[in-house]
């Protein structure tokens, strides 16, 4: 080990196959529960991305966006905790993590924006379809009880649109790879997703190319130092609302869209919608119907090639981040129909449902810190 390489972290001594087995909260969190109304959550988690929510006008009756008033209530002991800046700093310190890299599709980019908003560093204005803006410092400071934590650095990368610059071709720009591999102060948390766009390549092509992603992970992530989260991919909701009404109308009486009640309700809805090839041709063209299979493929590789060999000195620690079950219930909060363009039923307004991806990821980090 060179002098510039951080020491192996304590959490890596606890084998991921034991931590993320089918009965652990790392595997089950977010899969069993429901969305409940919680205006107190909306109040304490609110942040402002003015251009992204420019159509929203607060009222005394609805001071916060309708879509932010829903909180995830677990049916089991695997609750999802709110993230905060100081708690993120504390957990990363306990895990010996000093950097966070978020790469992949536009929804991972929304994850990045949501993370910044929830820890009090919101970036103003829409920033979809960018590569990255360099590292952003997260000031940690005094954590209370006389303890202080080192600052963190955060970077994002977008590489799902260009087939010559993507996770599935094992390519990463030098700034991003350097941000991860040249971290001499500790480990880097790497959050990745292949993106919903890859659904359009079809099952055979995706299955043939997905091992490239995991070969790339082995090359980029340092065993015992970095930790990798692979987020599963979530389809949108065909024919989402609001359609032909301005976004502000969704916060008025008569246009309040509620989350679905159960996973079985979503399954019935999705199967029916995707069977109509004329009405939902765009969703079918982009392969939304294949995404569950793609997720299963990736999870199987993680289980067989990483968890089963996690005690090996040359195997990076890779964790599965399952946001699918909770998100498919959120038919509300989509951007919807805007300015005569095709309704965007994949992306969400921010703040909104994506915030809960951040909370779930953070809750899993807390479990890993506790295990260490």
N, C-alpha and C positions, 0 to 999 in steps of 0.2 A: 504494500500500500504506500503510495507516495505521500509526502507531507501535505500536498494540496487536496487530498481526498478526505472528506469528513469521516468520522468514525461510524461503524455500523450502528444503527439505531436499535434501541431496546425492543421496540414493537416488533421488529422482524424476527425476534427469537420465538414469538408466539406464532405457530404455523397458521397461515391463512386458511388452510383446509379445516382446521379446528374452529377458527373464528367465524368463517362464513359457511358453515354447514347448514343444511336445510332448517335446523331448529334455532339457529342464531338470529338475533335481530339484524345483523348485517345482511342476511339473506332475505328476511321477511319484512323489514320495515317498509311501510307504504303499500303493502299488498293487501292488508285487511283493515278496513275502516270506512269512514264516510266523511263527507264534507258537511260541516255545521256552521251556522251563522255565528259570527263572532266579531262584532264591531270594535271590541276592545283590541283584538289583534290588528284590525285595520288601522286603528289609531296609533298603536305603538310601533308598527312596522312601516308606516308611510314614508315614502321618499318621493322626490319630484324629478321626473324626466320631462321637462315642460313640453318639448316638441313631440314626444311620443304620446302624450295624453292631452294634446292641445284642444281637443274637442270637449273635454270634460270641464264643466262648470260646477263647483261645489255649491250646495244648497244647505240651509239649516237642517233639513231632514236627512240629506245624504252628504255629509261633509267629506266623505272619502268615496273612492270609486266602488261601485257595487261589487265588482269582481274581487276586490281586496277584502271583502267582509266574510269570506269563507275560510275556515281553518280545518286542517285535517285532524280528525279524531280517530285514533287507533282503536281497534277492537281488542287488542292484546296489549302486552307489556311493552311493545316496541314503539313507544311514542316518538314523535318528531318534535324536537326542541327548536325554538327560535335561535337564529344565529345572532351574535353581536360581535363587534370589533374586538373587544377585550377578551371575550371567550374564545374567539378564533385565534387570537395571539397566544393565549394560554395553552390551548390544545396543540397548536403547531409547535410551541416551545417544548411541550412534553414529548412530542413525537420527533423532536430534532429536525423539524421542517422549517425552512427559511424562505422558500419560494413556492409560488403556485402558478402553474401553467394550464390554461384552458384552451384547448384547440379542437377544431372540427367544423361543425355546420353553423348555420345562422341561429339555431336554437341554443347551441353552446355559447354563441356570442351574446344571446339574450341572458344566458346564465351568468356570464361575465358582468353584464350591465346590472343585473339584479344583485349580484354579490356586492358590487361597489355601492349600490344604493342602500342595501340593508346594513352595511357597516359604516354608513355615513359619508361616503365619497362618491356621490352620484355624478355621472357625466351627463351633461345637458345636451339633448338633441339626439336624433336617430343616428345610429352608427352601424347599421347593417351593411353587409357586403364590403367590409374593409379587411385588411390583413391584420395589422397590429400597430399600435402606437408606441411601442417600446414598453419598458417596465414601469409600473406605477407603484410608488411606495405606499405601504400601509403602516401608518405610525401606530405603534403599540403603547409605548410609554409605561406609566405606572399601572399595574394591575390591581392595586389595593393590597392591604395587609403587608405593606412594605416591599412587595415584589414588583419587579419590572421585567418586561419581556422585550426581546430584540424585535426590531421592525421587520416586516415582511416585504417581499416584492411580488407583484402580480403582473402577468403578461397573458395576452390572448393571441390566437392565430386563427385565421379563417382559411380553410383549404379543402372545401368539399365541392366547389364549383368547377375548378380547373382540373381536368383529368391528368394533367402533367404535373400537378402540384397538390398531392393529396396523400392522406394516410394510406390509401390502398395502393399507392405506388412507392411507399416507403420514403417519401421525400419530405424534407422540412427545411425551411429557410435557415440561413446561418444564424440569424439573430435568435430565433426560437431554440435551435439546437444548442447554441452557445449558452443561452439563458439556463437551460437544463443541465448541461454537462459541465459547465464551468463554475458551478456553484460550489465554492470551497467552504462555505459557512455552515452547511447542513444539507439536508435533503430537499428535493423538489416534489411537491404533489402535482401529478400530471393527470388532468381530466380530459378524456378523449371521447369523441363520437364520430362515426363514419358519415352520418348525415342521411336525411331522408331522400336526397337526390339519387343515392346509389340504389334505391329500390327500382329505378327505371332500367338498370342494367340486366335485370332478370335473375332468376334463381341460379342457373348454371354458372354464369359468369361471376356472380357475387361469391358463390361457394368456392370457386376456383381461386379467387383473388384474396379472400379474407385472411388466409394464413400470412399474407404479406404484412398485414397490419401487426400481427403478433411477432413476426420476425423483426419488424421495425421497433416494437416495444423492447425486445431483448437487446437491441443495439443502443437504444437511447436511454433506457432506465438502468440505473446502477443498482445491482442487487444489494440489499441490506441498507441502502441509503435513500433511494427514491421510492415513492409509492405511486401506483397507477390506478386510476379509476376509469373503467370503461362504462360509459352511460349507454343504456339501451335506447333504441330509436322509437319515437312515438308518432303515429300517424295523426293527421288532422281529423276534423269532423266534417264530412261532406255536407254541403248545404247548410253551413253554420249561419247563425244570426249574429249581428243585425244585417239584413239584406234590404237595400233600397231605403234605408233610414240612416240618418247621421249617427255617429257613435254616441253622441250625447243623449240620444233617445233611449239608449239601453239603460240609462240610469233613471229614467222617468217611470212613473207608474204605468203599467201596461206593457213595458218592454223589458222587465227584469227577467233575465234568463238564469235559470237555476242549474246547478250541476246535476248530473245524473245520480240516481240513488244507489245503483249497484253495478258491479262488473257485468252481470248477466244482462242488465238493461242495455249496456253499451254493446255487448256482443250481438244482441238481437238487432239493434239499430245499425251497427256497422255492416253486418251481413246483408241486411236489406238494402242499404244504400249502395254498397259495392256491387250488388247484383244488377243494378241499373247502369249499364255501360254507356248509355247515351247521356244520362243526366250527370254522371260523375266520371266523364271520360278523362279529365285532367288528373284526378286522384288515381285512377287506374293506370294511366300512362306513367305516372311517377311511382307506381309499384307499391302503393300503400297496403295492398292486400298481401304483399310478401314480407312485410316488416317483422311480423311475429316470428316467422321462420328464420329470418336473418338474425334476430335477437337470440333465438335458440341456438343457432350455429355458433355465435360468438360466446355465449355462456358455456357451451359444451367445451370449447377450446380452452377457456379460462379454467374450467374445472379439471380437465384432463392434463393440460400442459403446464399449468402454473400452480394450482392448489395442490395437486397430487405430488408435486416436486418442490414444494415451497421451502423445504429445509435444505435444498441444494444451494451451494455457495454461488452458483452462476444463474440462478433463476430469480428474476425480479418479482416483487410482490404486486400482484394485480388483483383488483377488487371489482366486483360487478355492482354497478349503481342502477337499481331498478326503479325508474320513475314512471314506468308504463301504467301500472294498475291505477295509481291515483290520478294520473293525468288524463287518461281516456274518459274519465268521468266529467272532466271540465270542458263541456261543450260551450260554456259561457266564456267570455273574455277574449275571444278571437278578434282580430282586426276587422274581419268581415268585409262588407262591400264598401269600397271607397272610391269616390269620384268617377263612377262609371266603369271602373276596372273590374277584372275578375275577382270575386270575393276571396280574400285571403283567409282560409279556414285552417291554416297550419300555425301561423305565428300568433302570439298573444300580445296585447297591450302590456306595458310595464308601468307601475307595479301590477302584478297579477299572478296567475297560476305558476309561472316559472319560479317565483320566489320560493315556492315550496320544494323545488328541486334543490335549491341552495340549502334550505333548512334540513332536508333529508340527508344530503351529502355531509353537512356539518354534524348531524347526529351520529352518522357512521364514523366520522373522525373521532368524536368523543368516545365512542365504544372502543376504538383502536387505542386511544390514549389510556383508557381505563385498563385495557388488557396489558399494556406495557408496564 
